[in-house]
Amino acid sequence: MTTPLSVLIMTMNEERNIGACLDSVVGWASDIVVVDSGSIDRTMAICAERGVQTRFHEYVDHPSQMRWSMASIPWKHEWLLVLDADRVVTPALRHEIDDMLSRDTGGIDGFYNPHLQYFRQRPVRGLKANYLQLVRRARARVDESELVDGRLIVDGPTATLRGAIIESNQNELDLDFWIDKHQKYARRIAIEEILRAEKLLSRSEGVRPRLLGNPDERMVWLKHVWFKMPLYVRPVLFFFYRYVLRLGFLDGWNGLVFHSFQAFWFRLLVDVNIVEYRRKLAEHTLSLEQLLEAAGRTSRVRPADTGDRVLECPKS
């Protein structure tokens, strides 16, 4: 007997990951849909082999892909679990979700769960510990203020489950893939930070920045602190926070490699891109309109927000 749960999985060339992801939910959840962005590898064939329904939607960014998927697909159930293709639902979490659905959960609209990050097939610590991925659809929406990370928001109380989701991206065993992906992310995050500073991109919607709040409220609070820190200094401080204070050093050489890349090099690359974009803006060889277009955002900004500027960019 399957569980009355809908599962959304988003893919793009995920043949190395999608099999393990599907195996963790097929035969358990009764409603699974894969939203693909045009894979040219065996991703769709692997989905077909497991009898999973697929839909196509062109990818612009993670938040808009999540929003389209949640709004456009005729989901069968009240509760939705949102996954990336490199994530696996553990048996412990499946059992907890089954137990939750068998009881009255009328007072809870979303559940956080532990998120275990793997790098080169070994666990690493020091990252965000809990993610909101299981939501009551009627009470959930997407925070579209992020250009890279997608964040779900629920208009109601949340709780935390103990079972984990494991993230282990097999594509990233090739460090060239990891570096190329994070170079793209660094450019988008740099654009995001400039647009925020120019008030052309809203702050996180519906999430109050609170140090002692839930995991997302704490993350937004920390980001507000991050935005105020000096460029080029903050990657050093972030590496110290992740590798020392959050005990990344306990993961040995793999932890050193991961945090050197992810906490220092990646954040440094963001700052380099910010400086480069600001130089081009000052020289008028780049415009805010072009940055909005690069972000794939539809936005009409009122003159009161930006002086004399009325900016439009194409629909995503």
C-alpha positions as CSV (number, residue, x, y, z in Angstrom):
1,M,0.0,0.0,0.0
2,T,1.4,3.4,-1.0
3,T,1.5,6.6,1.0
4,P,-0.9,9.4,0.0
5,L,2.0,11.8,-0.7
6,S,2.9,13.9,-3.8
7,V,6.6,14.1,-4.6
8,L,8.2,16.7,-7.0
9,I,11.6,16.0,-8.4
10,M,13.4,18.6,-10.6
11,T,16.0,17.4,-13.1
12,M,18.4,18.4,-15.8
13,N,20.9,15.8,-17.1
14,E,20.8,13.8,-13.9
15,E,21.3,10.2,-15.1
16,R,24.0,9.7,-12.4
17,N,21.6,10.8,-9.6
18,I,18.0,10.2,-10.5
19,G,18.0,6.4,-10.1
20,A,18.9,6.5,-6.4
21,C,16.5,9.4,-5.8
22,L,13.6,7.6,-7.5
23,D,14.4,4.3,-5.7
24,S,13.9,6.1,-2.4
25,V,10.3,7.2,-3.2
26,V,8.9,4.8,-6.0
27,G,6.7,2.2,-4.4
28,W,6.2,4.4,-1.3
29,A,4.7,7.7,-2.5
30,S,1.7,7.3,-4.7
31,D,2.1,10.5,-6.7
32,I,5.5,11.3,-8.2
33,V,6.2,13.8,-10.9
34,V,9.6,14.6,-12.4
35,V,9.9,18.1,-14.0
36,D,12.7,18.1,-16.4
37,S,14.4,21.1,-18.1
38,G,15.5,19.3,-21.3
39,S,17.9,16.5,-20.4
40,I,19.9,15.1,-23.2
41,D,21.3,12.1,-21.3
42,R,19.4,9.1,-19.9
43,T,17.4,10.9,-17.2
44,M,14.1,10.5,-19.0
45,A,14.8,6.9,-19.9
46,I,15.5,6.1,-16.2
47,C,12.2,7.8,-15.2
48,A,10.3,5.7,-17.8
49,E,12.0,2.5,-16.6
50,R,10.5,3.2,-13.2
51,G,7.1,4.2,-14.5
52,V,7.4,7.8,-13.3
53,Q,5.4,10.6,-14.8
54,T,7.5,13.4,-16.4
55,R,6.8,17.0,-17.4
56,F,9.0,19.5,-19.3
57,H,9.5,23.1,-18.2
58,E,12.3,25.4,-19.4
59,Y,14.6,26.3,-16.6
60,V,15.3,29.9,-15.6
61,D,16.1,29.5,-11.9
62,H,15.2,27.2,-9.0
63,P,12.5,29.4,-7.5
64,S,10.6,29.9,-10.7
65,Q,10.9,26.2,-11.5
66,M,9.4,25.3,-8.1
67,R,6.6,27.8,-8.5
68,W,5.6,26.6,-11.9
69,S,5.7,23.0,-10.8
70,M,3.6,23.6,-7.7
71,A,1.0,25.7,-9.5
72,S,0.8,23.9,-12.9
73,I,0.8,20.1,-12.1
74,P,-2.5,18.6,-10.9
75,W,-1.2,17.1,-7.7
76,K,-3.2,14.3,-6.1
77,H,-2.5,14.9,-2.5
78,E,-2.5,17.6,0.2
79,W,1.1,17.1,1.2
80,L,4.1,17.7,-1.2
81,L,7.7,16.6,-0.8
82,V,10.1,18.7,-2.9
83,L,13.4,17.1,-4.0
84,D,16.3,17.7,-6.2
85,A,17.5,14.7,-8.2
86,D,20.7,14.3,-6.1
87,R,18.7,13.8,-2.9
88,V,17.6,10.5,-1.3
89,V,14.9,10.0,1.3
90,T,16.1,7.7,4.1
91,P,13.9,4.9,5.4
92,A,13.7,6.7,8.8
93,L,12.2,9.8,7.2
94,R,9.7,7.6,5.2
95,H,8.5,6.0,8.4
96,E,8.1,9.3,10.1
97,I,6.1,10.8,7.2
98,D,3.9,7.7,7.2
99,D,3.3,8.2,10.9
100,M,2.6,11.9,10.4
101,L,0.1,11.3,7.7
102,S,-1.7,8.7,9.7
103,R,-2.4,11.2,12.5
104,D,-4.2,14.5,12.6
105,T,-1.7,17.2,11.6
106,G,-4.2,20.0,11.2
107,G,-2.0,22.4,13.3
108,I,1.2,21.9,11.2
109,D,1.7,23.2,7.7
110,G,5.3,22.2,7.0
111,F,8.1,20.0,8.3
112,Y,11.8,20.5,8.5
113,N,14.1,17.5,8.4
114,P,17.8,17.0,8.8
115,H,19.9,17.4,5.6
116,L,23.0,15.4,5.3
117,Q,25.5,16.8,2.8
118,Y,28.0,14.5,1.0
119,F,31.1,15.6,-0.9
120,R,32.9,13.1,-3.0
121,Q,30.8,10.4,-1.4
122,R,31.8,11.3,2.2
123,P,29.7,13.3,4.7
124,V,30.7,16.9,5.5
125,R,29.5,18.9,8.4
126,G,29.1,22.7,9.0
127,L,26.2,23.4,6.6
128,K,22.6,24.3,7.2
129,A,21.3,21.4,9.3
130,N,17.6,21.3,8.5
131,Y,15.6,22.1,5.3
132,L,11.9,22.6,4.8
133,Q,10.9,20.2,2.0
134,L,7.6,18.7,3.2
135,V,4.7,21.1,3.0
136,R,0.9,21.3,2.9
137,R,0.4,22.6,-0.6
138,A,-2.5,24.9,0.1
139,R,-0.4,26.7,2.7
140,A,3.0,26.8,0.8
141,R,4.6,29.2,-1.6
142,V,8.1,29.9,-3.0
143,D,10.4,32.6,-1.8
144,E,11.5,34.1,-5.2
145,S,14.0,36.6,-3.7
146,E,16.8,34.0,-4.3
147,L,18.3,33.6,-7.7
148,V,20.1,30.3,-6.9
149,D,18.6,28.6,-3.9
150,G,14.9,27.9,-3.8
151,R,13.2,28.3,-0.4
152,L,9.7,27.1,0.5
153,I,7.6,29.2,2.9
154,V,4.5,28.1,4.7
155,D,1.8,30.4,6.1
156,G,1.5,28.5,9.3
157,P,3.3,26.5,12.0
158,T,6.1,24.2,11.3
159,A,7.7,21.3,13.1
160,T,10.8,19.1,12.7
161,L,11.1,15.4,11.8
162,R,14.2,13.4,12.8
163,G,14.6,11.3,9.6
164,A,17.1,12.7,7.1
165,I,17.4,13.5,3.4
166,I,20.9,12.8,2.0
167,E,22.4,15.0,-0.7
168,S,25.2,13.3,-2.7
169,N,25.6,14.6,-6.2
170,Q,27.4,12.0,-8.3
171,N,28.1,14.6,-11.0
172,E,30.3,16.4,-8.6
173,L,32.7,13.5,-8.3
174,D,34.2,15.4,-11.4
175,L,35.7,18.5,-9.8
176,D,35.5,20.3,-13.2
177,F,31.7,19.9,-13.0
178,W,31.6,21.3,-9.5
179,I,33.8,24.2,-10.4
180,D,31.9,25.1,-13.6
181,K,28.6,24.9,-11.7
182,H,29.8,27.2,-8.9
183,Q,31.3,29.7,-11.3
184,K,27.7,30.1,-12.7
185,Y,26.3,30.3,-9.2
186,A,28.9,32.9,-8.3
187,R,27.8,35.2,-11.1
188,R,24.1,34.8,-10.3
189,I,24.7,35.5,-6.6
190,A,26.8,38.6,-7.4
191,I,23.9,39.9,-9.6
192,E,21.4,39.1,-6.8
193,E,23.4,41.1,-4.3
194,I,23.8,44.1,-6.5
195,L,20.0,44.0,-7.4
196,R,19.2,43.8,-3.6
197,A,21.5,46.8,-2.9
198,E,19.7,48.8,-5.7
199,K,16.3,47.7,-4.3
200,L,15.5,46.0,-7.6
201,L,15.1,42.6,-5.9
202,S,13.1,42.2,-2.7
203,R,14.4,40.7,0.5
204,S,13.2,37.3,1.5
205,E,9.5,37.3,1.4
206,G,7.5,36.0,4.4
207,V,10.6,35.1,6.4
208,R,11.5,37.2,9.4
209,P,15.2,37.5,10.1
210,R,15.7,36.1,13.5
211,L,18.9,34.6,15.0
212,L,16.9,32.3,17.3
213,G,14.1,31.5,14.9
214,N,13.6,28.5,12.6
215,P,16.4,27.4,10.3
216,D,15.2,29.7,7.4
217,E,14.7,32.7,9.7
218,R,18.2,32.2,11.1
219,M,19.6,31.9,7.6
220,V,18.0,35.1,6.5
221,W,19.3,36.9,9.6
222,L,22.8,35.6,8.8
223,K,22.5,36.8,5.2
224,H,21.6,40.3,6.4
225,V,24.8,40.3,8.5
226,W,26.7,38.9,5.5
227,F,25.6,41.7,3.1
228,K,27.0,44.3,5.5
229,M,30.4,42.8,5.8
230,P,33.4,44.0,3.7
231,L,34.1,42.2,0.4
232,Y,37.1,40.0,0.3
233,V,37.1,39.8,4.1
234,R,33.9,37.9,4.5
235,P,35.1,34.7,2.6
236,V,37.9,34.4,5.1
237,L,35.6,34.8,8.0
238,F,33.1,32.4,6.5
239,F,35.8,29.7,6.0
240,F,36.7,30.1,9.7
241,Y,33.1,29.8,10.7
242,R,32.5,26.7,8.7
243,Y,35.8,24.9,9.1
244,V,36.6,25.8,12.7
245,L,33.4,26.9,14.6
246,R,31.1,24.4,12.8
247,L,33.8,21.6,13.1
248,G,34.4,21.1,9.4
249,F,38.0,20.2,10.3
250,L,36.7,16.9,11.9
251,D,36.0,15.6,8.3
252,G,39.8,15.4,7.6
253,W,41.2,16.2,4.2
254,N,37.9,15.9,2.5
255,G,36.5,18.5,4.8
256,L,39.4,20.8,4.1
257,V,39.0,20.5,0.4
258,F,35.2,21.0,0.6
259,H,35.3,24.1,2.8
260,S,38.3,25.6,0.9
261,F,36.2,25.4,-2.3
262,Q,32.7,26.0,-1.0
263,A,33.2,28.4,1.9
264,F,36.3,30.3,0.7
265,W,36.9,30.1,-3.1
266,F,33.2,30.2,-4.1
267,R,32.5,33.2,-1.8
268,L,35.6,35.0,-2.9
269,L,34.5,34.5,-6.6
270,V,31.2,36.1,-5.7
271,D,33.0,39.1,-4.3
272,V,35.3,39.4,-7.4
273,N,32.2,39.3,-9.6
274,I,30.5,42.0,-7.6
275,V,33.5,44.3,-7.9
276,E,33.7,43.6,-11.7
277,Y,30.0,44.2,-12.3
278,R,30.1,47.5,-10.2
279,R,33.1,48.6,-12.2
280,K,31.2,48.0,-15.5
281,L,28.1,49.8,-14.1
282,A,30.2,52.8,-13.2
283,E,31.8,52.9,-16.7
284,H,28.3,52.5,-18.2
285,T,29.4,49.4,-20.1
286,L,26.7,47.4,-18.2
287,S,23.3,48.4,-17.1
288,L,21.0,47.4,-14.3
289,E,18.5,46.4,-17.0
290,Q,21.0,43.9,-18.3
291,L,21.5,42.5,-14.9
292,L,17.8,42.1,-14.4
293,E,17.6,40.4,-17.8
294,A,20.5,38.1,-16.9
295,A,18.7,37.2,-13.7
296,G,15.7,36.1,-15.9
297,R,13.3,38.3,-13.8
298,T,10.2,40.1,-14.9
299,S,10.1,43.4,-13.0
300,R,8.6,46.8,-13.5
301,V,10.2,49.0,-10.8
302,R,8.3,52.1,-9.8
303,P,10.2,55.4,-10.1
304,A,9.8,55.9,-6.4
305,D,11.9,52.9,-5.9
306,T,14.8,53.8,-8.2
307,G,14.8,57.5,-8.7
308,D,14.0,58.2,-12.4
309,R,14.4,54.6,-13.6
310,V,11.5,52.5,-14.8
311,L,13.0,49.1,-15.6
312,E,11.5,46.2,-17.4
313,C,13.0,42.8,-18.2
314,P,11.7,39.9,-20.1
315,K,9.5,37.2,-18.6
316,S,11.2,34.1,-17.4
